[in-house]
């Protein structure tokens, strides 16, 4: 009886903690973290314009959620190298504490249409763009 009660109390304590609240979660995507490592499935949680967590995020709730199922999630600068070359700290990465510059796109349809004659053309396949966690583009 005592063993069963202890197990029940332990199980209850594992599931009773409160969910962590953030401003934005981009869930269910394929994450390219900008490091050159292979992509992983999961999501990105953002609070106050910065990345606070990456992964499955089961214990997070958000004021705004974006479902990126079937889409890729990448840092806005795509890699650390351009950000580092321009001395932009905490950009081009998905590490905790990095600024939440996020691009959500369809890797099957992504294409650049800018030319020297018309440089201000949107790329196709881009679904969402967030800068410091604030949405600046939605298709």
Secondary structure by P-SEA (a helix, b strand, c coil): caaaaaaaaaaaaaccccccccccccccccccccccccccccbbbbcccccccccccccccccbbbbbccbbbbcccccaaaaaaaccccccccccccccbbbbbccccccccccccccccccccccbbbccccccccc
